[in-house]
């Protein structure tokens, strides 16, 4: 079998996160860094030079020009959320497969417009939630899916906070209503919601309630908030996301027979090795002076960083489409569910922390 | 200096947990197991024989008889919560110092009646929340109190669940409305609330809201519930307590500069060594592919099990009173605050998950 040509990537914009993705595209065996576009040609040149672009990579002074390049298969779009609707739709219309940063849109109706464009063109859409692609993630999922080791899911708690500095809190796009207007909910909260849905097999909750005490900046952008999610069958989840607390990223999932803990789910502590803790039918010794059995640590070593695995997976899907397959609907479906719940948390905050029904 | 005589303990009832406390009283250097009472003399005899009571220990066939014994300084009362009011008040009136199991009462007004009796008699009251006395607890508190390592407290999440078997769910006193009518909230939830208040320096929240989806049994006793707590200054906390999920007992506290994790706060995994994890100003490496610095594990070795340290501390306070000091008010004060918040969670559930103001 002939080796197939790598999928040719262009990057829209020179966001900080694009540096990590440039490396990931270089690391992925089936992907190639072919172009970068910025509204400033100089900025794009400097970005390419600093981030390992090959000498033949094209440098564009506009996103349009990159999207018009017939030699680009796929784009990575780390743009401010308010620009997703326009550029994602245009990219799809130009037949570019689309690796889109999270949150995928300002709300689900915008995302549905993106989905329409993507479906019309038959291109692949995947969001940039890297941890979904870590080798640890299916290992954790195996545990959660195990009727003997974990049982039935009862509760999930997820949190993601980091302590933004004063410059971030004044100037970052994530605190600007016209750029990433969903603030900490769109950024950190996205991951919490995704992790909860992931643990719940992407079954949507029936009701979402934001917890009182959401912190907004003067422009009305969320800097910290919490929510609880409730399913028909009695499962529940809580989440907390914040720009105002020290870096913390936990999933705790409890089932009838087991417990999962992971404290670095979004960015593992180290790149080459990651772990999580599992307990099954944990109980106490006879006098209740210790645990029997105790939880244990599961260690996962990785071949490639999670972001390179994401690129590899995405490029595999693009390759399959080039070879006649249909786009994989799993990824846009879970993007949409994540956005739906995110919208419900936002709506609950806007309604004064009233319950909001989630309607698919 | 002459060695002072140990404090002489009597135990009211032969509850399962009294076995652990009998061992603890034997282990504590300043305490002595002197009596046990049960409504069944045979049961009390068997209990004393099985739990290391010295041969001179007295065996009583009624609680009254034990309380009338002038040679008993202090009683440990692991009675069903519904009996606390009667027996704790009587014990105080009989001038017995009182180590009272949690929850301390069915509600704060009952506890206030107990406090009145205790204050009138000048005896010491302490509740049986053992983990407060572990050597790890002040070490964790040092971290939380450190302006540089932890900063200002922003959020706490606490959970305690265990998977009760069908016999427990049918027959245990903790599922019976006339015995431990507060169910999982009074049992597991007590620890969660205590841990949250502990992390918040026992500052009471302004508002408590139970989360929807509390599970009650046919008799109306809580089997699982959650709540969020909200302070004036924006701090918040969530808790989940349950008899219906696998054993899990976490505190996660995030501050502006640090994060604390502990996953065995109530009963440490092992008796002789316990740990917790701390992160300070944790962040990412340059490309956001790992953490820098990473959290670290703090290991604490213990001289005595936490329950023996509790007995030792309690007996020290009793000894001080015998030597002329006043009772230590710290312990009943935090018992009362814990009960107040517990009452608020219960009231919120009873009101259909409406916010309840906590009034001291």
Interface residues (C-beta under 8 A of the other chain):
Chain A: X17 X19 X20 X23 X150 X151 X154 X155 X157 X159 X161 X162 X163 X207 X209 X211 X212 X213 X215 X224 X226 X228 X230 X234 X236 X238 X240 X242 X244 X245 X246 X247 X248 X250 X252 X254 X255 X256 X257 X258 X259 X261 X263 X264 X267 X268 X269 X270 X271 X277 X279 X280 X281 X282 X283 X284 X287 X288 X289 X290 X291 X294 X295 X305 X307 X355
Chain B: X17 X19 X20 X23 X150 X151 X154 X155 X157 X159 X161 X162 X163 X207 X209 X211 X212 X213 X215 X224 X226 X228 X230 X234 X236 X238 X240 X242 X244 X245 X246 X247 X248 X250 X252 X254 X255 X256 X257 X258 X259 X261 X263 X264 X267 X268 X269 X270 X271 X277 X279 X280 X281 X282 X283 X284 X287 X288 X289 X290 X291 X294 X295 X305 X307 X355
